[in-house]
Amino acid sequence: MDRKVVVVTGASGALGKVVAEAALARGARVAGVDHAPTQVAATENRIELGGVDLSDPAQAKNAIDTVAALFGRLDVLINIAGGFAFEAIAEGETGTWQRMYALNVLTALNASRSALPYLVASPAGRIVNVGAMGALQAGIGMGPYAASKAGVHRLTEALAAEWKGKLTANAVLPSIIDTPVNRASMPTADFTKWVRPEELAEVMLFLASDAASAVTGALLPVTGRV
């Protein structure tokens, strides 16, 4: 990924930080975009834009345009920004469904739409999204989250079909990611069976690489050792 410009949304989160660091280690220039305040000092090869609401099309476009202006190009968009909610349907709120849609679908949609002109201009434009295994069959309390992640799956497939031959669009479908938040919410679980962020980052950066040039429209399960 030498000198490629990679945008990572949700860059301040547990997975986003790992993906950004892994891309940097491969020689990429990385721009993090997040709703949280900037946490990383700018360097020649790394910037971070904080306070960006990617569910707002105008803010998403401004962030992507800023990255392209600073680095002169954009080659890879990795959409990690998102959220989770556990809520049963009968006792739940419509607002939860709307929030999951905004956090998971609209963030990926707006970032992707804003990045398309730049990615098409790249010799190897890539979009990598984060779906979820739990969206393939929703369990109890998983309705809002699963529905939104299913939307990410369909978005990925549509992007791949509409832009085939000009860029690739794929998604990883993790099971449970081994993060501090997930450990705290499921303290009795066997963490060794979960997907480590570093493992998921490897798969995502493969899909972002030249080696994956023939892969598009894939929804790739990454399920750890369950």
C-alpha positions, 0 to 999 in steps of 0.5 A: 500500500506504499503511498496510497491514501487511505481514509478510515472512518471511525478512526478513534474506535477500537477497530479504527485505531488498529486498521489505521496503524496497520495501514501506516505500517504498510506505507500508506498515508492515512486520514482518520475521520471521526465524530469524536474530537481529534486524538492524533497529531498530524504528521506527513503521513497521517491526519485526523479530522474530528467532530465530523458527523458522517450521517450529514451528507455535507459534512461527509463531503467536506471531510473527504474533499479536505483529505483529497486536497491535503494528500492530492488523491484518495485510493481507499475508503474503509468505512468503520464508523457505526454503532450498536444497540440491543433492544427488543422490538415490542419494548423498543423505540422507533428512534433506536432504529433511526439511530442505527440506520444513521450510524451504520448505513448513512455514514457509509453511504455518505462517505462512499458517495463523497469519495467516488469521484476520487476513487474512480480516478485512482488506478486501484480504488477500493471501498471496504465496509463493515457488515455483521454476521449478526445481520444474516439472521437477527436474534432476540434484541438484535433487530435495529442493529441487524437491519442496519447492518443488512443495509450495509450489505446491500449498499456494498453489493450495489456499489460493486455492481454500479461501479464494477470495472472502476473500483471494488467494494467489499464488506467484512462480516465479523462475529464478535470483535474482541474490544474492551466494550464487548468484554465489559458487556459480556464478562463471562464469555470466552474472549479467545473465540472472538475476532481480534481487531488485528485479525480483522484489520488484516482481512480488511487491508487485503481487500484494500490491496492490489492483491484483491483486484478481482474481488468485488461485491463480496460479503466476507465472514470473519468469525474467529474461532467460534 
